[in-house]
Amino acid sequence: MGSPLFPIVVNVVMCDLEMNFLKLLSVSFSFYIRYVGDIVLAINQNYIEVLLNIFNNYHPRIKFTMKIGDTLNFFDVILIKGDTTTHII
């Protein structure tokens, strides 16, 4: 299962990333939710690669991946992008 310290270390690293590196991005998010090392967010399509580069330049051993689409599984929630609203199931 892993070390019991893992979630604590990940949380410290992610807090530092959020506080220091996300300031470099001059755009706001429609929403941003993080649980330990998992993030779900909505951002303008033009800034997707910039955001991924900011996250991946944080530390050479930490690499982030991204899923782009109309549906997204985030733990026990499925987010479905609609024309005017986002439905949460």
PDB file as gemmi writes it, atoms N, CA and C in Angstrom:
CRYST1    1.000    1.000    1.000  90.00  90.00  90.00 P 1                      
ATOM      1  N   MET A   1       0.817  -1.188   0.000  1.00  0.00           N  
ATOM      2  CA  MET A   1       0.000   0.000   0.000  1.00  0.00           C  
ATOM      3  C   MET A   1       0.861   1.252   0.000  1.00  0.00           C  
ATOM      4  N   GLY A   2       2.022   1.192   0.603  1.00  0.00           N  
ATOM      5  CA  GLY A   2       2.881   2.365   0.632  1.00  0.00           C  
ATOM      6  C   GLY A   2       3.042   2.898   2.034  1.00  0.00           C  
ATOM      7  N   SER A   3       3.924   3.845   2.147  1.00  0.00           N  
ATOM      8  CA  SER A   3       4.213   4.443   3.434  1.00  0.00           C  
ATOM      9  C   SER A   3       3.062   5.318   3.914  1.00  0.00           C  
ATOM     10  N   PRO A   4       2.773   5.316   5.220  1.00  0.00           N  
ATOM     11  CA  PRO A   4       1.742   6.207   5.745  1.00  0.00           C  
ATOM     12  C   PRO A   4       2.136   7.684   5.622  1.00  0.00           C  
ATOM     13  N   LEU A   5       3.410   7.956   5.392  1.00  0.00           N  
ATOM     14  CA  LEU A   5       3.857   9.340   5.219  1.00  0.00           C  
ATOM     15  C   LEU A   5       3.624   9.860   3.811  1.00  0.00           C  
ATOM     16  N   PHE A   6       3.356   8.961   2.863  1.00  0.00           N  
ATOM     17  CA  PHE A   6       3.206   9.357   1.465  1.00  0.00           C  
ATOM     18  C   PHE A   6       2.177  10.471   1.261  1.00  0.00           C  
ATOM     19  N   PRO A   7       0.940  10.350   1.776  1.00  0.00           N  
ATOM     20  CA  PRO A   7      -0.031  11.427   1.553  1.00  0.00           C  
ATOM     21  C   PRO A   7       0.397  12.763   2.156  1.00  0.00           C  
ATOM     22  N   ILE A   8       1.114  12.721   3.258  1.00  0.00           N  
ATOM     23  CA  ILE A   8       1.575  13.958   3.901  1.00  0.00           C  
ATOM     24  C   ILE A   8       2.638  14.635   3.044  1.00  0.00           C  
ATOM     25  N   VAL A   9       3.599  13.856   2.563  1.00  0.00           N  
ATOM     26  CA  VAL A   9       4.660  14.400   1.714  1.00  0.00           C  
ATOM     27  C   VAL A   9       4.077  14.955   0.418  1.00  0.00           C  
ATOM     28  N   VAL A  10       3.161  14.207  -0.200  1.00  0.00           N  
ATOM     29  CA  VAL A  10       2.529  14.665  -1.434  1.00  0.00           C  
ATOM     30  C   VAL A  10       1.772  15.960  -1.193  1.00  0.00           C  
ATOM     31  N   ASN A  11       1.058  16.055  -0.078  1.00  0.00           N  
ATOM     32  CA  ASN A  11       0.309  17.270   0.231  1.00  0.00           C  
ATOM     33  C   ASN A  11       1.229  18.474   0.404  1.00  0.00           C  
ATOM     34  N   VAL A  12       2.362  18.292   1.051  1.00  0.00           N  
ATOM     35  CA  VAL A  12       3.324  19.387   1.233  1.00  0.00           C  
ATOM     36  C   VAL A  12       3.865  19.838  -0.123  1.00  0.00           C  
ATOM     37  N   VAL A  13       4.232  18.885  -0.973  1.00  0.00           N  
ATOM     38  CA  VAL A  13       4.760  19.206  -2.302  1.00  0.00           C  
ATOM     39  C   VAL A  13       3.709  19.923  -3.141  1.00  0.00           C  
ATOM     40  N   MET A  14       2.476  19.425  -3.133  1.00  0.00           N  
ATOM     41  CA  MET A  14       1.415  20.029  -3.937  1.00  0.00           C  
ATOM     42  C   MET A  14       1.047  21.428  -3.426  1.00  0.00           C  
ATOM     43  N   CYS A  15       1.066  21.630  -2.128  1.00  0.00           N  
ATOM     44  CA  CYS A  15       0.809  22.971  -1.580  1.00  0.00           C  
ATOM     45  C   CYS A  15       1.885  23.946  -2.043  1.00  0.00           C  
ATOM     46  N   ASP A  16       3.139  23.512  -2.031  1.00  0.00           N  
ATOM     47  CA  ASP A  16       4.226  24.369  -2.501  1.00  0.00           C  
ATOM     48  C   ASP A  16       4.055  24.683  -3.985  1.00  0.00           C  
ATOM     49  N   LEU A  17       3.694  23.678  -4.761  1.00  0.00           N  
ATOM     50  CA  LEU A  17       3.455  23.881  -6.192  1.00  0.00           C  
ATOM     51  C   LEU A  17       2.334  24.894  -6.413  1.00  0.00           C  
ATOM     52  N   GLU A  18       1.253  24.738  -5.695  1.00  0.00           N  
ATOM     53  CA  GLU A  18       0.122  25.657  -5.844  1.00  0.00           C  
ATOM     54  C   GLU A  18       0.482  27.084  -5.438  1.00  0.00           C  
ATOM     55  N   MET A  19       1.201  27.219  -4.349  1.00  0.00           N  
ATOM     56  CA  MET A  19       1.522  28.553  -3.848  1.00  0.00           C  
ATOM     57  C   MET A  19       2.547  29.274  -4.700  1.00  0.00           C  
ATOM     58  N   ASN A  20       3.515  28.559  -5.251  1.00  0.00           N  
ATOM     59  CA  ASN A  20       4.612  29.212  -5.954  1.00  0.00           C  
ATOM     60  C   ASN A  20       4.501  29.174  -7.475  1.00  0.00           C  
ATOM     61  N   PHE A  21       4.099  28.062  -8.031  1.00  0.00           N  
ATOM     62  CA  PHE A  21       4.136  27.926  -9.485  1.00  0.00           C  
ATOM     63  C   PHE A  21       2.857  28.364 -10.168  1.00  0.00           C  
ATOM     64  N   LEU A  22       1.719  28.199  -9.521  1.00  0.00           N  
ATOM     65  CA  LEU A  22       0.471  28.594 -10.167  1.00  0.00           C  
ATOM     66  C   LEU A  22       0.355  30.110 -10.286  1.00  0.00           C  
ATOM     67  N   LYS A  23       1.168  30.834  -9.518  1.00  0.00           N  
ATOM     68  CA  LYS A  23       1.206  32.299  -9.661  1.00  0.00           C  
ATOM     69  C   LYS A  23       1.774  32.702 -11.017  1.00  0.00           C  
ATOM     70  N   LEU A  24       2.567  31.819 -11.632  1.00  0.00           N  
ATOM     71  CA  LEU A  24       3.159  32.113 -12.930  1.00  0.00           C  
ATOM     72  C   LEU A  24       2.121  32.123 -14.046  1.00  0.00           C  
ATOM     73  N   LEU A  25       1.006  31.486 -13.813  1.00  0.00           N  
ATOM     74  CA  LEU A  25      -0.060  31.424 -14.810  1.00  0.00           C  
ATOM     75  C   LEU A  25      -1.000  32.599 -14.578  1.00  0.00           C  
ATOM     76  N   SER A  26      -1.132  33.436 -15.579  1.00  0.00           N  
ATOM     77  CA  SER A  26      -1.916  34.665 -15.407  1.00  0.00           C  
ATOM     78  C   SER A  26      -3.367  34.484 -15.839  1.00  0.00           C  
ATOM     79  N   VAL A  27      -3.932  33.325 -15.567  1.00  0.00           N  
ATOM     80  CA  VAL A  27      -5.327  33.050 -15.917  1.00  0.00           C  
ATOM     81  C   VAL A  27      -5.979  32.357 -14.720  1.00  0.00           C  
ATOM     82  N   SER A  28      -7.258  32.576 -14.551  1.00  0.00           N  
ATOM     83  CA  SER A  28      -7.953  31.931 -13.445  1.00  0.00           C  
ATOM     84  C   SER A  28      -8.652  30.666 -13.939  1.00  0.00           C  
ATOM     85  N   PHE A  29      -8.949  29.778 -13.011  1.00  0.00           N  
ATOM     86  CA  PHE A  29      -9.608  28.521 -13.319  1.00  0.00           C  
ATOM     87  C   PHE A  29     -11.106  28.669 -13.086  1.00  0.00           C  
ATOM     88  N   SER A  30     -11.902  27.970 -13.885  1.00  0.00           N  
ATOM     89  CA  SER A  30     -13.344  27.916 -13.617  1.00  0.00           C  
ATOM     90  C   SER A  30     -13.576  27.184 -12.306  1.00  0.00           C  
ATOM     91  N   PHE A  31     -12.853  26.091 -12.115  1.00  0.00           N  
ATOM     92  CA  PHE A  31     -12.809  25.410 -10.821  1.00  0.00           C  
ATOM     93  C   PHE A  31     -11.504  24.640 -10.720  1.00  0.00           C  
ATOM     94  N   TYR A  32     -11.065  24.411  -9.486  1.00  0.00           N  
ATOM     95  CA  TYR A  32      -9.810  23.704  -9.213  1.00  0.00           C  
ATOM     96  C   TYR A  32     -10.035  22.900  -7.943  1.00  0.00           C  
ATOM     97  N   ILE A  33      -9.931  21.589  -8.053  1.00  0.00           N  
ATOM     98  CA  ILE A  33     -10.113  20.713  -6.900  1.00  0.00           C  
ATOM     99  C   ILE A  33      -8.919  19.769  -6.836  1.00  0.00           C  
ATOM    100  N   ARG A  34      -8.356  19.625  -5.644  1.00  0.00           N  
ATOM    101  CA  ARG A  34      -7.221  18.716  -5.469  1.00  0.00           C  
ATOM    102  C   ARG A  34      -7.471  17.839  -4.261  1.00  0.00           C  
ATOM    103  N   TYR A  35      -7.165  16.563  -4.409  1.00  0.00           N  
ATOM    104  CA  TYR A  35      -7.163  15.634  -3.295  1.00  0.00           C  
ATOM    105  C   TYR A  35      -5.835  14.898  -3.344  1.00  0.00           C  
ATOM    106  N   VAL A  36      -4.993  15.132  -2.377  1.00  0.00           N  
ATOM    107  CA  VAL A  36      -3.631  14.629  -2.296  1.00  0.00           C  
ATOM    108  C   VAL A  36      -2.909  14.979  -3.600  1.00  0.00           C  
ATOM    109  N   GLY A  37      -2.645  14.035  -4.484  1.00  0.00           N  
ATOM    110  CA  GLY A  37      -1.915  14.321  -5.717  1.00  0.00           C  
ATOM    111  C   GLY A  37      -2.775  14.347  -6.962  1.00  0.00           C  
ATOM    112  N   ASP A  38      -4.087  14.211  -6.792  1.00  0.00           N  
ATOM    113  CA  ASP A  38      -4.995  14.218  -7.940  1.00  0.00           C  
ATOM    114  C   ASP A  38      -5.667  15.577  -8.049  1.00  0.00           C  
ATOM    115  N   ILE A  39      -5.686  16.121  -9.258  1.00  0.00           N  
ATOM    116  CA  ILE A  39      -6.254  17.449  -9.503  1.00  0.00           C  
ATOM    117  C   ILE A  39      -7.284  17.353 -10.610  1.00  0.00           C  
ATOM    118  N   VAL A  40      -8.391  18.038 -10.436  1.00  0.00           N  
ATOM    119  CA  VAL A  40      -9.344  18.233 -11.518  1.00  0.00           C  
ATOM    120  C   VAL A  40      -9.579  19.738 -11.612  1.00  0.00           C  
ATOM    121  N   LEU A  41      -9.507  20.254 -12.842  1.00  0.00           N  
ATOM    122  CA  LEU A  41      -9.680  21.686 -13.026  1.00  0.00           C  
ATOM    123  C   LEU A  41     -10.240  21.977 -14.397  1.00  0.00           C  
ATOM    124  N   ALA A  42     -10.770  23.175 -14.539  1.00  0.00           N  
ATOM    125  CA  ALA A  42     -11.248  23.646 -15.839  1.00  0.00           C  
ATOM    126  C   ALA A  42     -10.487  24.929 -16.158  1.00  0.00           C  
ATOM    127  N   ILE A  43      -9.910  24.957 -17.351  1.00  0.00           N  
ATOM    128  CA  ILE A  43      -9.102  26.096 -17.761  1.00  0.00           C  
ATOM    129  C   ILE A  43      -9.344  26.353 -19.248  1.00  0.00           C  
ATOM    130  N   ASN A  44      -9.094  27.570 -19.660  1.00  0.00           N  
ATOM    131  CA  ASN A  44      -9.224  27.920 -21.068  1.00  0.00           C  
ATOM    132  C   ASN A  44      -8.317  27.020 -21.895  1.00  0.00           C  
ATOM    133  N   GLN A  45      -8.827  26.570 -23.012  1.00  0.00           N  
ATOM    134  CA  GLN A  45      -8.115  25.620 -23.876  1.00  0.00           C  
ATOM    135  C   GLN A  45      -6.749  26.138 -24.329  1.00  0.00           C  
ATOM    136  N   ASN A  46      -6.587  27.448 -24.452  1.00  0.00           N  
ATOM    137  CA  ASN A  46      -5.325  28.025 -24.913  1.00  0.00           C  
ATOM    138  C   ASN A  46      -4.194  27.885 -23.898  1.00  0.00           C  
ATOM    139  N   TYR A  47      -4.519  27.602 -22.644  1.00  0.00           N  
ATOM    140  CA  TYR A  47      -3.503  27.563 -21.584  1.00  0.00           C  
ATOM    141  C   TYR A  47      -3.178  26.147 -21.121  1.00  0.00           C  
ATOM    142  N   ILE A  48      -3.717  25.134 -21.786  1.00  0.00           N  
ATOM    143  CA  ILE A  48      -3.521  23.756 -21.332  1.00  0.00           C  
ATOM    144  C   ILE A  48      -2.051  23.360 -21.350  1.00  0.00           C  
ATOM    145  N   GLU A  49      -1.363  23.572 -22.456  1.00  0.00           N  
ATOM    146  CA  GLU A  49       0.052  23.187 -22.555  1.00  0.00           C  
ATOM    147  C   GLU A  49       0.921  24.017 -21.610  1.00  0.00           C  
ATOM    148  N   VAL A  50       0.593  25.283 -21.446  1.00  0.00           N  
ATOM    149  CA  VAL A  50       1.350  26.148 -20.525  1.00  0.00           C  
ATOM    150  C   VAL A  50       1.228  25.608 -19.100  1.00  0.00           C  
ATOM    151  N   LEU A  51       0.015  25.248 -18.710  1.00  0.00           N  
ATOM    152  CA  LEU A  51      -0.207  24.716 -17.372  1.00  0.00           C  
ATOM    153  C   LEU A  51       0.549  23.411 -17.161  1.00  0.00           C  
ATOM    154  N   LEU A  52       0.486  22.509 -18.127  1.00  0.00           N  
ATOM    155  CA  LEU A  52       1.201  21.238 -18.002  1.00  0.00           C  
ATOM    156  C   LEU A  52       2.711  21.467 -17.917  1.00  0.00           C  
ATOM    157  N   ASN A  53       3.249  22.403 -18.680  1.00  0.00           N  
ATOM    158  CA  ASN A  53       4.677  22.716 -18.601  1.00  0.00           C  
ATOM    159  C   ASN A  53       5.048  23.292 -17.240  1.00  0.00           C  
ATOM    160  N   ILE A  54       4.213  24.155 -16.686  1.00  0.00           N  
ATOM    161  CA  ILE A  54       4.482  24.717 -15.355  1.00  0.00           C  
ATOM    162  C   ILE A  54       4.533  23.591 -14.323  1.00  0.00           C  
ATOM    163  N   PHE A  55       3.546  22.701 -14.357  1.00  0.00           N  
ATOM    164  CA  PHE A  55       3.521  21.592 -13.406  1.00  0.00           C  
ATOM    165  C   PHE A  55       4.722  20.667 -13.594  1.00  0.00           C  
ATOM    166  N   ASN A  56       5.062  20.345 -14.825  1.00  0.00           N  
ATOM    167  CA  ASN A  56       6.157  19.404 -15.072  1.00  0.00           C  
ATOM    168  C   ASN A  56       7.537  20.009 -14.875  1.00  0.00           C  
ATOM    169  N   ASN A  57       7.657  21.316 -14.833  1.00  0.00           N  
ATOM    170  CA  ASN A  57       8.948  21.958 -14.556  1.00  0.00           C  
ATOM    171  C   ASN A  57       9.180  22.187 -13.074  1.00  0.00           C  
ATOM    172  N   TYR A  58       8.257  21.770 -12.251  1.00  0.00           N  
ATOM    173  CA  TYR A  58       8.387  21.949 -10.802  1.00  0.00           C  
ATOM    174  C   TYR A  58       9.569  21.168 -10.241  1.00  0.00           C  
ATOM    175  N   HIS A  59       9.680  19.904 -10.620  1.00  0.00           N  
ATOM    176  CA  HIS A  59      10.767  19.055 -10.129  1.00  0.00           C  
ATOM    177  C   HIS A  59      11.039  17.981 -11.180  1.00  0.00           C  
ATOM    178  N   PRO A  60      12.309  17.646 -11.438  1.00  0.00           N  
ATOM    179  CA  PRO A  60      12.610  16.680 -12.502  1.00  0.00           C  
ATOM    180  C   PRO A  60      12.067  15.271 -12.254  1.00  0.00           C  
ATOM    181  N   ARG A  61      11.834  14.905 -10.999  1.00  0.00           N  
ATOM    182  CA  ARG A  61      11.334  13.560 -10.706  1.00  0.00           C  
ATOM    183  C   ARG A  61       9.810  13.479 -10.675  1.00  0.00           C  
ATOM    184  N   ILE A  62       9.131  14.607 -10.751  1.00  0.00           N  
ATOM    185  CA  ILE A  62       7.671  14.619 -10.698  1.00  0.00           C  
ATOM    186  C   ILE A  62       7.138  14.976 -12.078  1.00  0.00           C  
ATOM    187  N   LYS A  63       6.346  14.089 -12.646  1.00  0.00           N  
ATOM    188  CA  LYS A  63       5.752  14.342 -13.953  1.00  0.00           C  
ATOM    189  C   LYS A  63       4.240  14.196 -13.848  1.00  0.00           C  
ATOM    190  N   PHE A  64       3.535  15.146 -14.387  1.00  0.00           N  
ATOM    191  CA  PHE A  64       2.082  15.163 -14.374  1.00  0.00           C  
ATOM    192  C   PHE A  64       1.555  14.702 -15.727  1.00  0.00           C  
ATOM    193  N   THR A  65       0.399  14.060 -15.701  1.00  0.00           N  
ATOM    194  CA  THR A  65      -0.284  13.678 -16.922  1.00  0.00           C  
ATOM    195  C   THR A  65      -1.640  14.374 -16.957  1.00  0.00           C  
ATOM    196  N   MET A  66      -2.250  14.367 -18.130  1.00  0.00           N  
ATOM    197  CA  MET A  66      -3.481  15.103 -18.291  1.00  0.00           C  
ATOM    198  C   MET A  66      -4.462  14.278 -19.120  1.00  0.00           C  
ATOM    199  N   LYS A  67      -5.738  14.379 -18.763  1.00  0.00           N  
ATOM    200  CA  LYS A  67      -6.800  13.782 -19.571  1.00  0.00           C  
ATOM    201  C   LYS A  67      -7.735  14.911 -19.984  1.00  0.00           C  
ATOM    202  N   ILE A  68      -7.948  15.027 -21.273  1.00  0.00           N  
ATOM    203  CA  ILE A  68      -8.820  16.058 -21.807  1.00  0.00           C  
ATOM    204  C   ILE A  68      -9.990  15.360 -22.481  1.00  0.00           C  
ATOM    205  N   GLY A  69     -11.191  15.793 -22.165  1.00  0.00           N  
ATOM    206  CA  GLY A  69     -12.343  15.180 -22.810  1.00  0.00           C  
ATOM    207  C   GLY A  69     -13.644  15.706 -22.254  1.00  0.00           C  
ATOM    208  N   ASP A  70     -14.731  15.076 -22.694  1.00  0.00           N  
ATOM    209  CA  ASP A  70     -16.059  15.492 -22.261  1.00  0.00           C  
ATOM    210  C   ASP A  70     -16.501  14.816 -20.975  1.00  0.00           C  
ATOM    211  N   THR A  71     -15.828  13.720 -20.584  1.00  0.00           N  
ATOM    212  CA  THR A  71     -16.121  13.070 -19.307  1.00  0.00           C  
ATOM    213  C   THR A  71     -14.824  12.880 -18.542  1.00  0.00           C  
ATOM    214  N   LEU A  72     -14.944  12.932 -17.233  1.00  0.00           N  
ATOM    215  CA  LEU A  72     -13.766  12.783 -16.387  1.00  0.00           C  
ATOM    216  C   LEU A  72     -14.167  12.065 -15.116  1.00  0.00           C  
ATOM    217  N   ASN A  73     -13.466  10.995 -14.795  1.00  0.00           N  
ATOM    218  CA  ASN A  73     -13.688  10.282 -13.539  1.00  0.00           C  
ATOM    219  C   ASN A  73     -12.738  10.860 -12.502  1.00  0.00           C  
ATOM    220  N   PHE A  74     -13.298  11.314 -11.398  1.00  0.00           N  
ATOM    221  CA  PHE A  74     -12.498  11.854 -10.294  1.00  0.00           C  
ATOM    222  C   PHE A  74     -13.012  11.200  -9.027  1.00  0.00           C  
ATOM    223  N   PHE A  75     -12.330  10.153  -8.591  1.00  0.00           N  
ATOM    224  CA  PHE A  75     -12.740   9.298  -7.489  1.00  0.00           C  
ATOM    225  C   PHE A  75     -14.116   8.707  -7.782  1.00  0.00           C  
ATOM    226  N   ASP A  76     -15.115   8.922  -6.971  1.00  0.00           N  
ATOM    227  CA  ASP A  76     -16.434   8.330  -7.197  1.00  0.00           C  
ATOM    228  C   ASP A  76     -17.373   9.264  -7.945  1.00  0.00           C  
ATOM    229  N   VAL A  77     -16.846  10.266  -8.608  1.00  0.00           N  
ATOM    230  CA  VAL A  77     -17.661  11.254  -9.306  1.00  0.00           C  
ATOM    231  C   VAL A  77     -17.314  11.221 -10.790  1.00  0.00           C  
ATOM    232  N   ILE A  78     -18.323  11.293 -11.639  1.00  0.00           N  
ATOM    233  CA  ILE A  78     -18.114  11.411 -13.080  1.00  0.00           C  
ATOM    234  C   ILE A  78     -18.571  12.802 -13.490  1.00  0.00           C  
ATOM    235  N   LEU A  79     -17.651  13.596 -14.018  1.00  0.00           N  
ATOM    236  CA  LEU A  79     -17.992  14.923 -14.518  1.00  0.00           C  
ATOM    237  C   LEU A  79     -18.253  14.808 -16.012  1.00  0.00           C  
ATOM    238  N   ILE A  80     -19.390  15.333 -16.458  1.00  0.00           N  
ATOM    239  CA  ILE A  80     -19.760  15.286 -17.871  1.00  0.00           C  
ATOM    240  C   ILE A  80     -19.942  16.706 -18.363  1.00  0.00           C  
ATOM    241  N   LYS A  81     -19.177  17.061 -19.378  1.00  0.00           N  
ATOM    242  CA  LYS A  81     -19.262  18.400 -19.937  1.00  0.00           C  
ATOM    243  C   LYS A  81     -20.496  18.495 -20.824  1.00  0.00           C  
ATOM    244  N   GLY A  82     -21.325  19.492 -20.545  1.00  0.00           N  
ATOM    245  CA  GLY A  82     -22.510  19.726 -21.355  1.00  0.00           C  
ATOM    246  C   GLY A  82     -22.353  21.019 -22.129  1.00  0.00           C  
ATOM    247  N   ASP A  83     -23.373  21.382 -22.887  1.00  0.00           N  
ATOM    248  CA  ASP A  83     -23.323  22.612 -23.666  1.00  0.00           C  
ATOM    249  C   ASP A  83     -23.276  23.851 -22.781  1.00  0.00           C  
ATOM    250  N   THR A  84     -24.088  23.869 -21.729  1.00  0.00           N  
ATOM    251  CA  THR A  84     -24.141  25.076 -20.892  1.00  0.00           C  
ATOM    252  C   THR A  84     -23.808  24.802 -19.449  1.00  0.00           C  
ATOM    253  N   THR A  85     -23.892  23.553 -19.013  1.00  0.00           N  
ATOM    254  CA  THR A  85     -23.617  23.235 -17.616  1.00  0.00           C  
ATOM    255  C   THR A  85     -22.774  21.973 -17.532  1.00  0.00           C  
ATOM    256  N   THR A  86     -22.198  21.750 -16.384  1.00  0.00           N  
ATOM    257  CA  THR A  86     -21.477  20.518 -16.116  1.00  0.00           C  
ATOM    258  C   THR A  86     -22.329  19.686 -15.184  1.00  0.00           C  
ATOM    259  N   HIS A  87     -22.579  18.451 -15.532  1.00  0.00           N  
ATOM    260  CA  HIS A  87     -23.402  17.549 -14.728  1.00  0.00           C  
ATOM    261  C   HIS A  87     -22.493  16.684 -13.880  1.00  0.00           C  
ATOM    262  N   ILE A  88     -22.825  16.548 -12.626  1.00  0.00           N  
ATOM    263  CA  ILE A  88     -22.047  15.696 -11.729  1.00  0.00           C  
ATOM    264  C   ILE A  88     -22.908  14.494 -11.366  1.00  0.00           C  
ATOM    265  N   ILE A  89     -22.363  13.299 -11.624  1.00  0.00           N  
ATOM    266  CA  ILE A  89     -23.112  12.057 -11.325  1.00  0.00           C  
ATOM    267  C   ILE A  89     -22.430  11.357 -10.174  1.00  0.00           C  
TER     268      ILE A  89                                                      
END                                                                             
